[in-house]
Amino acid sequence: MSRWLGVTLLGVALTVVILATATVALGVGSASLSVGDVVDVVLRRLALIPGENVTVEADRIVWELRMPRVLGALSVGAALAICGVVLQSLTRNELADPYLLGISSGSTVGVVAVIVFGLSLPLVPESLTLTAAAFGGAILAMVLVLGLATGRSGALPPGRTILAGVAVGQLCAAFTSLSIMVFGERDVSRMVMNWTLGSFAGMRWPNATVMLCCAIASLLVLLFATSTLDAFAFGETSARSLGINVTRARWILLIITALITAATVSVAGPIGFVGLTIPHLVRIATGPGHRTLLPLTALAGAALMLVADALARTLRPSTEIPIGVITATIGTPVLVFLLRRQAGKT
């Protein structure tokens, strides 16, 4: 009973943090707005109040510019966190994160193809070329990793999958570096570097809506696989003894997480530490059971990403800090704490 009370209180606390941070994030920036103005705009857009006092400028700033960014940060944070949970369970590797399958490196290759070589994609609007190229590069990297890791029987051993991800990641990194050095102009390396550090500056309603739907759908789908994930946490032998088709389950779950991660990278760039550290922190509070671990990890990931994005926008008013720098600054001490905590048990 006390455990469920603690889990409930944690969920409520995370929800409160998200709502409070979102309200503040919608008001702060180059044009600051009061909490009352923010609430009025949101309630007016939801048709809950007439909103005669809402100005056109406040409505545009809150709803058109900042709200998509807030929803995008929430969605990407939640998606990366739950992907980290799934991959750590599938591989039984505590250092597994959403970029295990070389997805971030593959997406960078797609971005380099656009920025350095001027790649254009047929039937894709120019404004979406970079996003589409990043998603395509991520998918190609995933296919290559899974192809290298698959055995003759169709199995995907965790060790071989990790090694294949490392190999493909290094290959993509080499291609990226060579392309920039040989063919890149003066500002190309800066553009690519800025993209690889992650940002929600370009988030608008279409991609924010897509990411929100992806995050919700992925959480709902993965909640149906909680018993399978619980079994994987105890090893393949335990999973097989429970009647689980290990090969098929691993293929399905890896592809789902890879597609989700590719979607996050394509809209926000690679953002580290969220999918690595958040699952560990939540697991300390909830235990290993995925029925509670998944939704609470999604809330915690969303909260962290929203806080990080708010800090990225406000710490330096004249220049936005890449969000990957913020998450690394927060995540590194947390990772050190987790390592020391684990070392103290052995």
C-alpha positions as CSV (number, residue, x, y, z in Angstrom):
1,M,0.0,0.0,0.0
2,S,2.8,2.4,0.9
3,R,4.6,1.7,-2.4
4,W,1.5,2.5,-4.4
5,L,1.0,5.7,-2.3
6,G,4.6,6.7,-3.1
7,V,4.1,6.0,-6.8
8,T,0.9,8.0,-6.9
9,L,2.5,11.0,-5.0
10,L,5.5,10.9,-7.4
11,G,3.1,11.0,-10.4
12,V,1.2,13.9,-8.9
13,A,4.4,15.8,-8.1
14,L,5.7,15.3,-11.6
15,T,2.4,16.5,-13.1
16,V,2.5,19.6,-10.9
17,V,6.1,20.3,-12.0
18,I,5.2,20.0,-15.6
19,L,2.1,22.3,-15.4
20,A,4.0,24.9,-13.3
21,T,7.1,24.8,-15.6
22,A,4.9,25.0,-18.7
23,T,3.1,28.1,-17.4
24,V,6.4,29.8,-16.7
25,A,8.0,28.7,-20.0
26,L,5.0,30.2,-21.9
27,G,5.6,33.5,-20.2
28,V,9.4,34.0,-20.2
29,G,11.5,35.0,-23.1
30,S,12.5,38.1,-25.0
31,A,8.9,39.3,-24.5
32,S,7.9,38.5,-21.0
33,L,4.2,37.9,-20.1
34,S,2.5,37.5,-16.7
35,V,1.1,34.2,-15.6
36,G,-2.4,35.8,-15.9
37,D,-1.8,36.7,-19.5
38,V,-0.6,33.2,-20.3
39,V,-3.6,31.6,-18.6
40,D,-6.0,33.9,-20.4
41,V,-4.5,33.1,-23.8
42,V,-4.7,29.3,-23.2
43,L,-8.2,29.4,-21.8
44,R,-9.4,31.6,-24.7
45,R,-7.9,29.2,-27.2
46,L,-9.6,26.3,-25.5
47,A,-12.9,28.3,-25.7
48,L,-13.3,28.3,-21.9
49,I,-13.4,32.1,-21.5
50,P,-14.3,35.0,-24.0
51,G,-10.9,36.5,-23.6
52,E,-11.7,40.1,-24.5
53,N,-8.6,41.3,-22.7
54,V,-6.2,39.1,-24.7
55,T,-4.1,41.1,-27.1
56,V,-3.1,39.9,-30.6
57,E,0.6,40.0,-29.7
58,A,0.1,38.0,-26.5
59,D,-2.0,35.4,-28.3
60,R,0.7,35.1,-31.1
61,I,3.6,34.8,-28.6
62,V,2.0,32.2,-26.3
63,W,0.0,30.1,-28.7
64,E,1.8,30.3,-32.1
65,L,5.4,30.5,-30.9
66,R,5.8,29.1,-27.4
67,M,3.1,26.5,-27.0
68,P,4.4,24.3,-29.9
69,R,7.8,24.5,-28.3
70,V,6.5,23.5,-24.9
71,L,4.5,20.6,-26.3
72,G,7.5,19.5,-28.5
73,A,9.8,19.5,-25.4
74,L,7.3,17.5,-23.4
75,S,6.8,15.0,-26.2
76,V,10.4,14.5,-27.0
77,G,11.4,14.2,-23.4
78,A,8.7,11.6,-22.7
79,A,9.5,9.6,-25.9
80,L,13.3,9.5,-25.2
81,A,12.8,8.4,-21.6
82,I,10.4,5.5,-22.4
83,C,12.7,4.4,-25.2
84,G,15.6,4.3,-22.7
85,V,13.5,2.1,-20.4
86,V,12.7,-0.4,-23.2
87,L,16.2,-0.6,-24.5
88,Q,17.8,-1.1,-21.0
89,S,15.4,-3.9,-20.4
90,L,15.9,-5.6,-23.8
91,T,19.6,-5.5,-23.7
92,R,20.0,-5.8,-19.9
93,N,22.6,-3.0,-20.3
94,E,22.3,-0.1,-17.8
95,L,24.2,2.2,-20.2
96,A,21.8,1.6,-23.1
97,D,20.1,4.7,-24.4
98,P,17.7,5.6,-27.3
99,Y,20.7,6.1,-29.7
100,L,21.9,2.6,-29.2
101,L,21.2,1.7,-32.9
102,G,23.3,4.4,-34.4
103,I,20.2,6.6,-35.0
104,S,21.8,9.9,-33.9
105,S,24.8,9.3,-36.2
106,G,22.6,8.3,-39.1
107,S,20.4,11.3,-38.8
108,T,23.6,13.5,-38.8
109,V,24.6,12.0,-42.1
110,G,21.2,13.0,-43.5
111,V,21.6,16.5,-42.2
112,V,25.1,16.7,-43.7
113,A,23.8,15.5,-47.0
114,V,21.4,18.5,-47.0
115,I,23.7,21.2,-45.6
116,V,27.0,20.2,-47.3
117,F,25.8,18.6,-50.5
118,G,22.6,20.5,-51.0
119,L,20.4,17.3,-51.2
120,S,16.8,18.0,-52.1
121,L,14.1,15.4,-51.7
122,P,11.3,15.1,-54.3
123,L,7.7,15.7,-53.1
124,V,9.1,17.1,-49.8
125,P,8.6,20.9,-49.2
126,E,11.9,22.8,-48.8
127,S,11.0,23.7,-45.2
128,L,10.8,20.0,-44.3
129,T,13.9,18.8,-46.2
130,L,16.2,18.8,-43.2
131,T,13.7,17.0,-41.0
132,A,13.0,14.4,-43.7
133,A,16.7,13.9,-44.3
134,A,17.4,13.4,-40.6
135,F,14.6,10.9,-40.3
136,G,15.7,9.0,-43.4
137,G,19.3,8.9,-42.2
138,A,18.2,7.6,-38.9
139,I,16.1,4.8,-40.5
140,L,18.9,3.8,-42.8
141,A,21.3,3.5,-39.8
142,M,18.8,1.4,-37.9
143,V,18.3,-0.9,-40.9
144,L,22.1,-1.3,-41.2
145,V,22.6,-2.0,-37.5
146,L,19.8,-4.6,-37.4
147,G,21.1,-6.2,-40.6
148,L,24.6,-6.6,-39.2
149,A,23.3,-7.8,-35.8
150,T,20.9,-10.4,-37.1
151,G,22.0,-14.0,-37.0
152,R,21.0,-16.8,-39.4
153,S,18.1,-17.8,-37.2
154,G,16.8,-14.2,-37.2
155,A,17.9,-13.6,-33.5
156,L,19.2,-10.3,-32.3
157,P,21.7,-11.0,-29.5
158,P,22.0,-7.9,-27.3
159,G,25.8,-7.9,-27.4
160,R,26.0,-8.1,-31.2
161,T,23.3,-5.4,-31.5
162,I,25.3,-3.0,-29.3
163,L,28.5,-3.7,-31.2
164,A,26.8,-3.2,-34.6
165,G,25.4,0.1,-33.3
166,V,28.9,1.3,-32.2
167,A,30.3,0.3,-35.6
168,V,27.6,2.0,-37.7
169,G,27.9,5.1,-35.4
170,Q,31.6,5.3,-36.0
171,L,31.2,4.9,-39.7
172,C,28.6,7.7,-39.8
173,A,30.8,9.9,-37.7
174,A,33.7,9.4,-40.0
175,F,31.6,10.2,-43.1
176,T,30.3,13.4,-41.4
177,S,33.7,14.6,-40.4
178,L,35.2,13.9,-43.8
179,S,32.4,15.6,-45.6
180,I,32.7,18.7,-43.5
181,M,36.5,18.9,-43.8
182,V,36.7,18.2,-47.6
183,F,33.5,19.7,-49.0
184,G,32.2,22.0,-46.2
185,E,32.3,25.8,-46.4
186,R,33.3,28.1,-43.5
187,D,29.9,28.1,-41.7
188,V,29.0,24.5,-42.4
189,S,30.7,22.9,-39.4
190,R,28.9,25.4,-37.1
191,M,25.5,24.6,-38.6
192,V,26.1,20.9,-38.2
193,M,27.4,21.3,-34.7
194,N,24.4,23.4,-33.7
195,W,22.1,20.7,-35.0
196,T,23.8,17.9,-33.2
197,L,23.5,19.7,-29.9
198,G,19.7,19.8,-30.2
199,S,17.2,22.6,-30.2
200,F,13.4,23.3,-30.1
201,A,13.8,26.7,-31.7
202,G,12.2,25.5,-35.0
203,M,9.3,23.7,-33.4
204,R,5.9,24.7,-34.9
205,W,2.4,23.2,-34.5
206,P,2.7,20.6,-37.3
207,N,5.8,18.8,-36.0
208,A,4.8,19.4,-32.3
209,T,1.4,17.8,-33.0
210,V,3.1,14.8,-34.7
211,M,5.5,14.3,-31.8
212,L,2.8,14.6,-29.2
213,C,0.8,11.9,-31.1
214,C,3.9,9.7,-31.4
215,A,4.7,10.0,-27.7
216,I,1.2,9.2,-26.5
217,A,0.8,6.3,-29.0
218,S,4.1,4.8,-28.2
219,L,3.4,4.9,-24.4
220,L,0.0,3.2,-24.9
221,V,1.5,0.5,-27.2
222,L,4.4,-0.2,-24.9
223,L,2.1,-0.4,-21.9
224,F,0.7,-3.5,-23.5
225,A,4.2,-5.0,-23.5
226,T,4.9,-4.5,-19.8
227,S,4.8,-8.2,-18.9
228,T,7.2,-8.9,-21.8
229,L,9.6,-6.2,-20.6
230,D,9.4,-7.5,-17.1
231,A,10.4,-10.9,-18.3
232,F,13.3,-9.6,-20.4
233,A,14.6,-7.8,-17.3
234,F,15.3,-11.3,-15.8
235,G,17.0,-12.6,-18.9
236,E,16.1,-14.5,-22.1
237,T,15.8,-17.8,-20.3
238,S,13.2,-16.5,-18.0
239,A,11.3,-14.9,-20.8
240,R,11.3,-18.1,-22.8
241,S,10.1,-20.1,-19.8
242,L,7.1,-17.8,-19.6
243,G,6.2,-18.6,-23.2
244,I,7.5,-15.4,-24.8
245,N,8.8,-15.6,-28.4
246,V,12.1,-13.8,-27.5
247,T,13.2,-13.1,-31.1
248,R,9.9,-11.7,-32.3
249,A,9.4,-9.6,-29.2
250,R,12.9,-8.1,-29.4
251,W,12.5,-7.3,-33.1
252,I,9.1,-5.6,-32.5
253,L,10.2,-3.6,-29.5
254,L,13.5,-2.6,-31.1
255,I,11.8,-1.3,-34.3
256,I,9.2,0.6,-32.2
257,T,11.8,2.3,-30.1
258,A,14.0,3.0,-33.2
259,L,11.1,4.7,-35.0
260,I,10.2,6.8,-32.0
261,T,13.8,7.9,-31.5
262,A,14.2,8.7,-35.2
263,A,11.1,10.9,-35.0
264,T,12.5,12.8,-32.0
265,V,15.9,13.3,-33.7
266,S,14.3,14.5,-36.9
267,V,12.5,17.4,-35.1
268,A,14.9,18.3,-32.3
269,G,18.3,16.8,-33.1
270,P,20.1,14.4,-30.8
271,I,19.6,15.2,-27.1
272,G,21.6,13.1,-24.7
273,F,21.3,11.8,-21.2
274,V,17.5,11.9,-21.0
275,G,17.0,8.4,-22.1
276,L,20.0,7.2,-20.1
277,T,19.6,8.8,-16.6
278,I,15.8,9.2,-16.2
279,P,14.9,5.5,-16.3
280,H,17.5,4.8,-13.5
281,L,16.2,7.6,-11.3
282,V,12.6,6.6,-11.6
283,R,13.5,2.9,-11.2
284,I,14.9,3.8,-7.7
285,A,11.5,5.2,-6.7
286,T,9.2,2.7,-8.3
287,G,11.1,-0.6,-8.6
288,P,11.6,-2.6,-11.8
289,G,8.0,-3.2,-12.7
290,H,7.3,-1.6,-16.1
291,R,3.6,-1.0,-15.5
292,T,4.4,1.9,-13.2
293,L,7.9,2.5,-14.5
294,L,6.9,3.5,-18.1
295,P,4.3,6.2,-17.4
296,L,6.3,7.7,-14.5
297,T,9.5,7.7,-16.7
298,A,7.5,9.5,-19.4
299,L,6.4,12.2,-17.0
300,A,9.9,12.6,-15.6
301,G,11.5,12.8,-19.0
302,A,8.9,15.4,-20.1
303,A,9.5,17.4,-17.0
304,L,13.3,17.4,-17.4
305,M,13.2,18.3,-21.1
306,L,10.8,21.2,-20.4
307,V,13.0,22.6,-17.6
308,A,16.1,22.2,-19.8
309,D,14.4,24.0,-22.7
310,A,13.3,26.8,-20.4
311,L,16.8,27.2,-19.1
312,A,18.2,27.1,-22.7
313,R,16.0,30.0,-23.6
314,T,16.5,32.2,-20.6
315,L,20.1,31.7,-19.2
316,R,21.6,33.9,-21.9
317,P,18.9,36.3,-23.2
318,S,20.9,37.3,-26.3
319,T,21.8,33.7,-27.3
320,E,20.0,30.4,-27.0
321,I,22.1,27.7,-25.4
322,P,21.8,24.3,-27.2
323,I,19.5,22.1,-25.2
324,G,22.0,19.2,-25.4
325,V,24.4,21.3,-23.3
326,I,21.8,21.8,-20.6
327,T,20.8,18.1,-20.4
328,A,24.4,17.0,-20.3
329,T,25.1,19.5,-17.5
330,I,22.1,18.1,-15.5
331,G,22.6,14.5,-16.5
332,T,26.3,14.1,-15.8
333,P,26.1,14.7,-12.0
334,V,23.1,12.4,-11.9
335,L,25.0,9.7,-13.7
336,V,27.9,10.1,-11.4
337,F,25.6,9.8,-8.4
338,L,24.0,6.6,-9.8
339,L,27.5,5.1,-10.4
340,R,28.6,5.9,-6.9
341,R,25.4,4.6,-5.5
342,Q,25.8,1.3,-7.4
343,A,29.5,1.1,-6.3
344,G,28.4,1.4,-2.7
345,K,26.4,-1.7,-3.0
346,T,29.2,-3.9,-4.2
